[in-house]
């Protein structure tokens, strides 16, 4: 089929490669280059770089509400558009332009965790399972009917970075399967069980050791690697990047042994952390020559 691909970050790249190997991509839409880094040089998105490497034409309009941009999109005469974390709202003329509409890869089992940060929120909430859904797009926020889904368990020590990569590959494989079988009969999302995955706010990152260990562990793994949950250790802000729940009873914030810290209920063992200005390190490496205080803030 003639496919328009629309995506921007790393999560979108496996799907781009998979679709390009199976169908004709007539254009790739992505976010415009953004100033980044110390020099504030314009940096192309991950999808932009990957698309150029595949020899695919790239378009990066700042928005899609201009009638000329919408006409250019329709002129591609695509059978379908595949949308993966594109980052722009698609107006109705764009949604309607491809013969079979626009399908979206969403990193959750809808209707749970509609919205911007489904992977982070699933881990932070302690969900045992998540997955990917291929959705027929409509004007609402992740409200479209579902064409297919694939489920997976969330590992007890899995971080957002780990799950991100696994779900990106799952989504790539599933969307190619869906494209091969279009048109499909979409299944409307149930009204029960709707939750929203709000964008992560850096204010959520500071650890409160008085919370139960399950919540602290979910916060650490769910916010890893970005923005990174943190606590103060002897006045220094330290990011905690990997953890596991363990048994332990002591006042919240007390260091029980090694890098195991008591919480309001149970304890959390820190497996990986990053001191200010340093690289991430495994806990045993980090503690060589660095004595933790008896209590963490």
C-alpha positions as CSV (number, residue, x, y, z in Angstrom):
1,X,0.0,0.0,0.0
2,X,0.9,3.7,-0.3
3,X,1.6,4.8,3.3
4,X,2.3,8.1,4.9
5,X,4.4,7.7,8.0
6,X,4.1,10.3,10.8
7,X,6.3,10.1,13.9
8,X,9.1,11.9,15.7
9,X,11.0,10.3,18.6
10,X,13.1,7.1,19.0
11,X,9.9,5.1,19.8
12,X,8.7,5.7,16.2
13,X,11.8,4.4,14.5
14,X,11.2,0.6,14.7
15,X,7.8,1.1,13.1
16,X,9.2,3.3,10.4
17,X,11.7,0.6,9.4
18,X,9.2,-2.2,9.6
19,X,6.6,-0.4,7.5
20,X,9.2,0.7,4.9
21,X,10.3,-2.9,4.5
22,X,6.7,-4.1,3.8
23,X,5.0,-1.2,2.0
24,X,5.6,1.9,-0.1
25,X,6.1,5.0,2.1
26,X,5.3,8.0,-0.1
27,X,6.3,10.6,2.6
28,X,7.5,10.8,6.2
29,X,6.1,13.6,8.3
30,X,8.0,14.6,11.5
31,X,8.5,17.5,13.8
32,X,10.7,20.3,12.5
33,X,14.3,20.4,13.6
34,X,14.7,21.9,17.1
35,X,17.5,23.8,18.8
36,X,19.2,21.5,21.2
37,X,22.5,21.0,23.1
38,X,24.9,23.6,24.4
39,X,25.3,25.3,21.0
40,X,21.5,25.3,20.4
41,X,22.1,23.9,16.9
42,X,19.0,22.7,15.0
43,X,18.7,19.0,15.5
44,X,16.6,16.7,13.3
45,X,14.3,14.2,15.0
46,X,15.1,10.5,15.3
47,X,12.5,9.7,12.6
48,X,13.9,12.4,10.3
49,X,17.4,10.9,10.5
50,X,16.2,7.4,10.0
51,X,14.0,8.3,7.1
52,X,16.8,10.1,5.3
53,X,18.9,7.0,5.9
54,X,16.2,4.9,4.1
55,X,16.1,7.4,1.2
56,X,12.5,8.5,2.1
57,X,11.1,12.0,1.4
58,X,10.7,14.0,4.6
59,X,8.3,16.8,5.4
60,X,8.3,18.7,8.6
61,X,5.5,21.4,8.7
62,X,5.2,23.3,12.0
63,X,1.5,22.6,12.0
64,X,-1.1,20.9,9.7
65,X,-3.9,23.5,9.9
66,X,-2.7,25.5,6.9
67,X,-5.0,24.6,3.8
68,X,-1.9,24.4,1.6
69,X,-0.3,21.8,3.9
70,X,-3.5,19.8,4.0
71,X,-3.8,19.9,0.2
72,X,-0.2,18.7,-0.1
73,X,-1.0,15.8,2.3
74,X,-4.1,14.8,0.4
75,X,-2.2,15.0,-3.0
76,X,-0.1,12.1,-1.9
77,X,-3.1,9.8,-2.5
78,X,-2.1,7.5,0.3
79,X,-4.0,4.4,1.2
80,X,-3.3,4.9,4.9
81,X,-1.3,7.0,7.3
82,X,0.6,5.3,10.2
83,X,1.0,7.7,13.2
84,X,3.4,6.9,16.0
85,X,4.1,9.6,18.6
86,X,4.0,12.4,15.9
87,X,3.5,15.2,18.4
88,X,1.0,17.3,16.4
89,X,-2.8,17.2,16.5
90,X,-4.2,16.0,13.2
91,X,-7.1,18.1,12.0
92,X,-10.1,16.4,10.4
93,X,-9.1,17.0,6.8
94,X,-5.8,15.2,7.4
95,X,-7.6,12.3,9.3
96,X,-9.9,11.9,6.3
97,X,-7.4,12.2,3.5
98,X,-6.0,8.6,3.2
99,X,-8.4,6.1,1.7
100,X,-8.3,3.9,4.9
101,X,-7.8,6.8,7.3
102,X,-5.1,7.1,9.9
103,X,-4.0,4.4,12.3
104,X,-2.0,5.0,15.5
105,X,0.3,2.9,17.5
106,X,-0.4,3.6,21.2
107,X,1.8,2.2,24.0
108,X,-1.0,0.9,26.3
109,X,-4.0,-1.4,26.2
110,X,-6.7,1.2,25.6
111,X,-8.8,2.7,27.2
112,X,-6.2,2.5,30.1
113,X,-3.6,5.2,29.9
114,X,-4.8,7.4,27.0
115,X,-2.5,10.4,26.6
116,X,1.1,11.5,26.6
117,X,3.0,9.2,29.0
118,X,1.4,5.7,29.0
119,X,4.7,3.8,29.7
120,X,5.7,6.0,32.6
121,X,2.3,5.9,34.2
122,X,1.8,2.1,33.8
123,X,5.0,1.5,35.8
124,X,4.4,4.2,38.3
125,X,0.9,2.8,39.0
126,X,2.3,-0.7,39.6
127,X,0.4,-2.3,36.6
128,X,1.3,-5.9,36.1
129,X,0.5,-5.8,32.4
130,X,0.6,-3.3,29.5
131,X,1.0,-3.6,25.7
132,X,0.4,-1.8,22.4
133,X,-2.9,-1.0,20.6
134,X,-3.4,-0.1,17.0
135,X,-6.2,2.4,16.9
136,X,-8.2,4.0,14.1
137,X,-7.7,7.7,14.7
138,X,-10.5,10.2,15.3
139,X,-10.6,13.7,16.7
140,X,-10.7,12.7,20.4
141,X,-7.6,12.1,22.5
142,X,-6.8,8.4,22.0
143,X,-10.6,7.6,21.8
144,X,-10.6,5.8,18.4
145,X,-11.7,2.2,17.9
146,X,-9.1,-0.5,18.3
147,X,-7.9,-2.6,15.3
148,X,-5.5,-4.9,17.2
149,X,-3.6,-5.2,20.4
150,X,-0.7,-7.1,21.9
151,X,-0.1,-7.6,25.6
152,X,3.0,-8.1,27.7
153,X,3.8,-8.4,31.4
154,X,5.8,-5.6,33.1
155,X,8.9,-7.0,34.8
156,X,9.4,-6.4,38.5
157,X,12.6,-4.5,37.8
158,X,11.8,-3.0,34.4
159,X,12.2,0.7,33.8
160,X,10.5,3.0,31.4
161,X,13.6,2.8,29.2
162,X,13.4,-1.0,29.1
163,X,9.7,-1.1,28.4
164,X,9.9,1.7,25.9
165,X,12.2,-0.3,23.7
166,X,10.2,-3.5,24.0
167,X,6.9,-1.9,23.2
168,X,8.4,0.0,20.3
169,X,9.3,-3.3,18.7
170,X,6.0,-4.9,19.5
171,X,4.2,-1.9,17.9
172,X,6.3,-2.1,14.8
173,X,5.4,-5.8,14.3
174,X,1.8,-5.4,15.1
175,X,1.2,-2.4,12.8
176,X,2.7,-4.3,9.8
177,X,0.3,-7.2,10.5
178,X,-2.6,-4.7,10.7
179,X,-1.6,-3.1,7.4
180,X,-1.4,-6.5,5.7
181,X,-5.0,-7.2,6.8
182,X,-6.8,-3.9,6.2
183,X,-9.6,-3.1,6.1
184,X,-10.4,-4.5,9.5
185,X,-13.6,-4.1,11.6
186,X,-12.5,-1.8,14.5
187,X,-13.7,-2.5,18.0
188,X,-14.9,0.6,20.0
189,X,-13.2,1.2,23.3
190,X,-15.2,0.3,26.4
191,X,-16.5,3.2,28.5
192,X,-15.3,1.5,31.7
193,X,-11.6,1.6,32.7
194,X,-10.6,4.9,31.1
195,X,-7.5,6.5,32.6
196,X,-5.3,9.3,31.4
197,X,-1.5,9.3,31.3
198,X,-0.7,13.0,32.0
199,X,2.6,14.4,30.8
200,X,5.4,13.8,33.4
201,X,6.1,16.9,35.5
202,X,9.6,17.3,37.0
203,X,7.9,18.2,40.3
204,X,6.9,14.5,40.5
205,X,10.5,13.3,40.7
206,X,11.5,14.0,44.3
207,X,11.3,10.8,46.4
208,X,9.2,10.8,49.6
209,X,10.5,7.9,51.6
210,X,7.3,7.9,53.8
211,X,5.3,6.5,50.9
212,X,5.0,2.7,50.6
213,X,7.9,0.9,49.0
214,X,5.7,-0.2,46.1
215,X,5.0,3.5,45.2
216,X,8.7,4.5,45.7
217,X,9.9,1.6,43.5
218,X,7.4,2.5,40.8
219,X,8.4,6.1,40.9
220,X,12.1,5.2,40.5
221,X,11.6,2.8,37.6
222,X,8.8,4.8,36.0
223,X,10.9,8.0,35.8
224,X,14.1,6.3,34.6
225,X,15.9,7.6,32.7
226,X,14.1,10.9,32.4
227,X,13.5,13.0,34.3
228,X,14.9,10.6,37.0
229,X,13.6,10.2,40.5
230,X,15.9,11.8,43.0
231,X,16.7,12.4,46.7
232,X,19.2,14.4,48.6
233,X,22.2,12.6,50.1
234,X,24.3,14.8,52.4
235,X,23.1,17.8,50.5
236,X,23.8,16.4,47.0
237,X,21.0,15.6,44.6
238,X,21.3,12.0,43.4
239,X,19.2,10.4,40.7
240,X,18.0,6.9,41.4
241,X,17.6,4.9,38.2
242,X,16.9,1.2,39.1
243,X,15.5,-0.4,42.1
244,X,13.7,-3.4,43.5
245,X,11.3,-3.9,46.5
246,X,12.8,-5.9,49.4
247,X,11.8,-6.7,53.0
248,X,12.9,-4.3,55.7
249,X,11.5,-2.5,58.7
250,X,12.9,0.8,59.9
251,X,11.9,4.5,60.1
252,X,11.2,5.8,56.6
253,X,14.4,7.2,55.0
254,X,16.8,5.1,57.2
255,X,19.6,3.3,55.3
256,X,19.2,-0.3,56.4
257,X,22.2,-1.8,54.6
258,X,24.2,-1.0,51.5
259,X,21.9,1.1,49.4
260,X,18.6,-0.3,50.8
261,X,16.3,2.4,52.2
262,X,13.3,2.0,54.5
263,X,10.0,3.4,53.2
264,X,6.7,4.0,54.9
265,X,5.9,0.3,54.3
266,X,8.7,-2.0,53.4
267,X,12.0,-1.0,51.8
268,X,13.6,-0.4,48.4
269,X,17.0,-1.5,47.3
270,X,18.7,0.9,44.9
271,X,20.4,-0.9,42.0
272,X,21.7,2.0,39.9
273,X,22.1,5.7,40.6
274,X,23.8,8.8,39.3
275,X,25.6,11.4,41.3
276,X,25.6,15.0,40.1
277,X,28.0,15.4,37.2
278,X,28.8,11.7,37.1
279,X,27.7,8.8,34.9
280,X,25.1,6.3,36.0
281,X,26.6,3.5,38.1
282,X,25.6,0.2,39.6
283,X,25.0,0.7,43.4
284,X,28.0,-1.5,44.5
285,X,30.3,0.6,42.2
286,X,28.9,3.9,43.5
287,X,29.4,2.9,47.1
288,X,33.1,2.2,46.8
289,X,34.7,5.1,48.6
290,X,31.4,6.8,49.3
291,X,29.7,6.2,52.7
292,X,26.0,6.9,52.8
293,X,24.7,8.7,55.8
294,X,22.4,6.7,58.1
295,X,19.4,8.6,56.8
296,X,18.4,10.0,53.4
297,X,16.3,13.1,52.8
